[in-house]
Amino acid sequence: MNWYKLRSGLEVTHRHDVFPKIRFHLNQIWRHQIVAILANLKTAIALLLLIALFSILGTVIEQGQSLDFYRENYPEHPALFGFLSYQVILAIGLDHVYGSWWFLTLLILFGTSLTACTFNRQLPILKASKRWFYYTKPQSFAKLPLATEIMGGSVSSLSQFLQNKNYQIYQTGDRLYARKGLVGRVGPIVVHASMLLVLAGAIWGSLTGFIAQEMVPSGDTFQVKNITESGIWSERQVPKDWSVRVNRFWIDYTAKGSIDQFYSDLSVLDKDGAEVDRQTIHVNKPLKYRGVSFYQANWDIHAVRFTLNNSPVLQLPVSKLESQTGGRQVWGTWIPTKPDLSAGITLITPDLQGTFLIYDEKGNLLNTVRTNGSVEINGITFTLKEAVGSTGLQIKADPGIPIVYAGFGLLMLGVIMSYVSHSQIWALQVGDRLFVGGKTNRAQVSFESELIEITNQVTSQTPEPIGGAKRLPSSV
């Protein structure tokens, strides 16, 4: 029993010796290899270039289309660039780049790289910039990029001129340290934080947002159903307790007959059918409600309303047809003129301007008719009441947009802060000699002019200028 206890104690002691070593080595690997690689500027640039490349691909290659679309536009033989076929696009997710797992992984890695760089480089630089010290030997000033010696100058007069230039002064006896522009050291950290916000907003929007498309005839009410893209947590963003009614859709045409603008008059209805908001949208002016945006994206002709003699108003759907001349898009429908459907007419229109062409069964043009116009055909009076248009809406919800906007706003602020120079000046008085030197991280010429101006002011106030100012040798 005693031997067993001794052996167990040795094993426990051995384990307690090994585990700290393992943790130490893992910590060394993490700090000196993984973090060092992530914080490396080359790593960040490589990740940024990859993100830019795939973002370009996501812009060039149509996103969220059907399989038939990719088969038709990216055939296997011949493949685009010799390799980019629909199979490649679907296999690696180039049909939904911004929501793919590998694109989100790139964003997370880039964000991790920025975070590592911030904590490993920028924060230590800021911490070091906050520290200040005095030079106690004249020889130390030779190490500075700019240094001079003023005969008869004093630290107190120099301090006054530096305060006039908005320097923060630290002075003890005959030694002085001054600095300004510390915000310039904070700027890169703010830039990193803003980029992290942009990445976080993009990721959050990809996970919680959705894109839908609806083609809705005038007068119809709809809820968002036809979702083409969605994040894994987008269910809460899809409207369930409110709907939208298309009061009217219309198109404005130019004098030459081309489309000028198309509009949709939309009403937002609550769950009881009461109108809570109403707006007229057009291209680049969407309806926004509860974080969901309705964009005017397309249009179609849904149906035609008419009467035959004294009949009630009838409605028949129209279909999109391919014109035989130049491939121009037209819409058409067939309307029976006899109860047994043995005869009828074909209505054709190229737009919503209200003019229809009437053809017989053999394809001969019989007449034209405009909205609220009537014609006699096959012994009956045909009256065209109206063509019912459909509005094509693209519906988007992206909760990450406010975060992205905040990130870009912070980015502009950080860039401005980064342009502020961090300037430092040291001074040491030895007898009647005043040693002055300084350095800055940017705007070297401006800083040199400012330092010369300050030293000239100190020189002009010396009681008896002896020898003026003398330049010390610089190590830079």
Residue, then its C-alpha position, 0 to 999 in steps of 0.5 A: m500500500n505504501w508503494y502504491k501511494l508513493r507511485s501515485g504521488l510520483e505520477v501526480t507530481h509528474r502531471h503537474d510538471v508537464f501541464p504547465k509546460i504544455r500550456f507554456h508552449l501553446n501560449q508561445i506558439w499562439r503569441h509568437q506564431i499565430v498572432a504574429i502571422l495574423a498581425n502581419l501587414k502582408t497577411a492583412i493585405a492578402l486577405l483584403l485582396l482576396i475579399a476584393l477579388f471575390s467581391i468583384l466576382g460577385t458583382v460581375i457574376e449575376q447573384g441568386q439566379s436560377l439553374d437554367f440561367y447559369r446553364e444558358n449564360y455559363p455553358e460547360h462548352p465553351a467555358l468562360f476563360g476556359f474553366l468558368s462554367y455553371q458547374v464551377i459557379l454552383a460548386i464553389g458558391l459564386d452564385h451567392v458570394y456574399g452569403s457563402w461560408w468561405f466569404l464570411t470566413l475571409l471577413i472573419l479572418f480579416g477582422t481577426s487580423l485587424t484586431a491582432c494588429t491593433f493589440n499587437r502594434q497600434l496600442p503599444i505604439l500609443k502607449a509608448s507615445k504617452r510616455w515622456f522623458y527628459y534629455t539630461k545630456p547635450q550629446s543626446f540631442a545629436k540623435l534627433p532629426l532636428a536639433t539646435e543650440i541657442m546661446g543665451g536662450s532660456v527654457s521658460s521663454l521656450s515653454q511660452f512659445l511652445q504653449n502658443k503653438n498648442y504644445q503640452i508642456y512637461q518641465t522640471g527645472d532646466r529640462l523640458y519635454a513638449r508634445k502635440g498631436l497625440v490624436g494622430r496616434v489614436g487615428p490608426i486605432v480608430v481606422h481599425a475599429s471602423m473597419l471592424l464595424v464595417l465587417a461586423g455589419a456586413i456579416w450581421g447583414s448576411l446572416t440576418g437579412f433577406i432579398a425577395q422579389e414580387m410581381v404584383p398587379s395593380g389593386d392586389t395586396f401581398q405579403v413577402k413570400n418569394i424570398t430568393e436569398s436569406g441568412i440563417w437568422s433572417e426569419r425575424q426580419v420577414p414581415k408577418d403581421w403587415s402587408v402591402r397593397v399596390n394601389r396603382f402602377w403606371i409608367d411615364y413615357t418620353a415624347k419619343g415613346s421610350i420609358d421615362q420612369f415607372y411608379s408604384d403607389l403602395s400602402v402598408l396595411d396592418k394585420d387588421g387591414a388598416e393603412v399605416d403608411r402610403q408612399t409612391i415609389h420609383v427607381n432610386k426612391p424606395l418605400k422603407y418600413r420597419g427595416v424592410s425596403f421596397y425598390q421599384a425594379n421591374w414591370d409587366i402587363h398583367a391583364v386586359r379589361f374589356t366589354l363585349n357589347n353590353s356585357p359586364v367588364l371582363q378580364l383576361p390575362v396577357s402573356k409576354l411574347e417575343s416579337q418577330t421583328g428585332g426581338r422587341q418584347v410585346w404582350g398579347t392575349w386572345i379574346p373569343t368573339k363567339p360563345d362557342l370559341s370558334a372565332g376570336i381576336t388577338l390583342i397585341t401591345p408593346d407597352l402600357q401607353g394604352t394602344f392595342l393592335i387587333y389581329d384576326e385568326k390569320g394574323n391580319l391586322l384588323n384595327t387599333v384601339r386605345t383605352n376606353g375606345s370601341v371598335e366593331i369586330n365580327g358583328i360585336t362591339f369591343t370596348l377596351k377598358e384598361a390594361v392592368g400593369s404589374t409592378g416588379l418589386q425587389i424587397k430587401a432587409d439588411p439589419g447590418i446597414p446601420i452598423v456599416y454606415a457607422g463604420f464608414g463614418l468612424l472611418m472618415l473620422g479616423v482618417i482625418m485623425s491619422y493625418v494629424s502629426h505627432s510632434q515632440i520637442w525636448a530642451l535642456q539648458v546648460g549654463d547660458r546654452l539652450f539645447v533644443g531638438g525634436k521629431t515628428n512622424r509626418a509633415q517633416v517640412s512643416f514641423e521643421s519650419e515650426l521649430i525654426e520659427i520657435t527657436n528664432q523667437v527664443t533667440s530674438q528675446t535673448p538679452e545679448p545674442i552671442g553667436g546666434a543659433k548653432r546647428l548640432p550634427s544629426s544622426v538622421 
